[in-house]
Amino acid sequence: MCYRGLKLDESNQAMKSLLEKIQKRSRVREEQDRKRRAEQDRKRKEKIMLLTALKARNIKVRGTGKPPPDMADAEIRLVPDPLSPKSTLEFPTVFLYPMHNQSDFVKAFAEKDAIYQHLSIMLPTPWDLGGEYKPNSTDCYIDTRSGGLIKVGKKVSLLEILSNDKVEVVGGLVRIHVVPQALAPKWIEEVKSKRAK
């Protein structure tokens, strides 16, 4: 309309001013659209790289691929470069203490780290009044794909644990059960009994 109006009256300042505003707004919108498309493309490429890295390491993932909402921005990711499958994988991980209904959350557990590295920082815990939870006096277990449990070595890397064909990451979160060695047989029987029902 402005172009048509200016053909009829080339000196109309109001129409010239309106045309400049329209063109400026159009450029801003085009730039916003370009940035949005670039961001979508970057996220798509990052997702492909993440899936490639997981597949190359034989790590099975099931679920939405997104962590539960209360985990904020914690997610499975490649660092430092999310566009390189050779970057290090990091997993949000929850350490569960089922005998005491407690847990610890690790936002980024690197694939080359061992469970012991985290336990040596987290244990002993303030709620462990009996002193049962120490890195050397606990056993660690991870759920299997079939619904069972596997005892995992505390000095084994997370990558070695997750690349086991019996294990999978569910809902974007690694779950490690930490049980005092003295209570482990009792806990295993309780788990088997609950799962049998």
C-alpha positions in Angstrom: 0.0 0.0 0.0 2.9 2.4 0.8 4.6 1.6 -2.5 1.3 2.3 -4.3 0.7 5.5 -2.3 4.2 6.8 -3.0 3.7 6.2 -6.7 0.8 8.6 -6.5 2.5 11.1 -4.1 6.3 10.7 -4.0 6.7 13.5 -1.4 4.3 12.1 1.2 6.5 12.1 4.4 4.0 10.1 6.5 3.9 7.3 3.9 7.7 7.3 3.6 8.1 7.1 7.4 5.6 4.3 7.6 7.4 2.4 4.8 10.7 2.7 6.6 9.1 1.3 9.8 7.6 -1.6 7.9 10.9 -2.4 6.2 12.8 -2.2 9.5 10.3 -4.5 11.3 10.5 -6.9 8.3 14.3 -7.0 8.7 14.0 -7.7 12.4 11.5 -10.5 11.8 13.7 -12.0 9.1 16.7 -12.0 11.5 14.6 -13.6 14.3 13.4 -16.3 11.9 17.0 -16.9 10.7 18.2 -17.3 14.3 15.3 -19.5 15.2 15.9 -21.8 12.2 19.7 -21.9 13.0 18.9 -22.8 16.6 16.5 -25.6 15.5 19.1 -26.9 13.1 21.9 -26.8 15.8 19.6 -28.8 18.2 18.8 -31.3 15.5 22.5 -31.8 14.7 23.3 -32.1 18.5 20.6 -34.8 18.9 21.9 -36.8 15.9 25.5 -36.6 17.4 24.3 -37.7 20.8 22.4 -40.7 19.3 25.5 -41.5 17.2 27.8 -41.4 20.3 25.4 -43.5 22.4 25.1 -46.1 19.6 28.9 -46.1 19.0 29.4 -46.9 22.7 26.6 -49.5 22.8 24.6 -47.6 25.4 20.8 -48.3 25.3 18.5 -45.5 26.1 14.7 -45.9 26.6 12.1 -43.3 27.4 11.5 -39.7 26.4 15.2 -38.8 26.2 14.3 -35.9 28.4 14.9 -35.9 32.1 12.1 -35.5 34.6 11.0 -31.9 35.0 12.5 -31.4 38.5 16.0 -32.0 37.0 16.2 -28.5 35.5 18.7 -28.6 32.6 20.4 -31.9 33.6 20.4 -34.2 30.6 22.5 -36.7 28.7 25.0 -34.6 26.7 28.3 -34.5 24.9 31.0 -32.2 26.3 32.8 -30.0 25.5 31.6 -30.1 21.9 28.0 -31.3 21.5 28.6 -31.6 17.8 31.4 -34.2 18.1 30.6 -37.8 18.9 34.2 -38.1 20.3 33.3 -35.7 23.1 32.7 -37.1 26.6 29.3 -38.3 27.4 27.8 -37.1 30.7 24.8 -38.5 32.4 22.5 -37.2 35.1 22.7 -39.8 37.8 20.8 -40.5 41.0 22.5 -42.5 43.8 19.7 -44.2 45.7 20.1 -45.4 49.3 17.0 -47.7 49.4 17.6 -49.0 53.0 17.2 -45.4 54.3 15.0 -43.8 51.6 17.6 -41.2 50.8 19.3 -40.2 47.5 22.0 -38.0 46.0 21.9 -36.4 42.6 24.9 -35.9 40.3 24.0 -33.6 37.4 26.9 -34.7 35.2 28.5 -38.1 35.7 31.2 -38.4 33.0 31.4 -41.7 31.2 35.1 -42.2 32.1 34.5 -41.6 35.8 34.0 -44.5 38.3 31.3 -44.8 40.9 33.9 -44.8 43.6 35.0 -41.2 42.6 31.5 -39.9 43.5 31.0 -42.1 46.5 34.3 -40.9 48.0 32.9 -37.4 47.9 29.3 -38.1 49.0 30.0 -40.6 51.8 29.6 -40.6 54.7 26.3 -38.8 54.6 24.9 -36.6 57.4 21.8 -38.9 57.8 23.9 -42.0 58.2 24.0 -42.0 62.1 25.1 -45.7 62.2 28.1 -45.1 59.9 27.1 -47.9 57.5 27.7 -45.9 54.3 31.4 -45.8 53.5 32.9 -46.1 50.0 34.6 -49.4 51.0 31.7 -51.0 52.9 28.9 -50.5 50.3 27.8 -52.4 47.2 26.3 -50.8 44.1 23.6 -52.2 41.9 22.0 -51.0 38.7 18.7 -52.1 37.2 18.7 -54.4 34.2 16.5 -54.2 31.1 14.7 -57.3 32.2 13.8 -55.8 35.6 16.5 -57.5 37.6 19.7 -56.1 39.3 23.4 -56.3 38.5 26.0 -55.7 41.1 28.5 -53.2 39.6 32.1 -52.6 40.5 32.7 -49.2 42.1 36.1 -48.8 40.3 34.7 -49.6 36.9 33.9 -46.7 34.6 30.3 -45.7 33.9 30.9 -46.4 30.3 31.8 -50.0 31.0 28.6 -50.4 33.1 26.3 -48.7 30.6 27.7 -50.5 27.6 26.7 -53.9 29.1 23.9 -55.3 27.0 21.8 -56.0 30.1 21.7 -52.3 31.1 19.8 -49.3 29.7 19.3 -45.7 30.7 15.6 -45.0 31.4 14.1 -41.6 31.1 17.5 -39.9 30.6 18.6 -40.8 34.2 21.1 -43.4 35.5 20.0 -45.0 38.7 22.6 -46.5 41.1 21.5 -48.3 44.2 24.0 -48.0 47.1 23.5 -50.6 49.9 25.7 -51.4 52.9 27.3 -54.8 52.3 25.9 -56.1 55.6 22.3 -55.3 54.4 22.7 -56.2 50.8 21.3 -59.8 51.0 18.2 -58.6 52.9 17.6 -55.8 50.4 18.1 -58.1 47.3 15.5 -60.5 48.8 13.0 -57.6 49.3 13.5 -56.4 45.8 13.0 -59.9 44.4 9.9 -60.4 46.5 8.4 -57.0 45.3 9.2 -57.7 41.7 7.8 -61.2 41.8 4.4 -59.8 43.0 
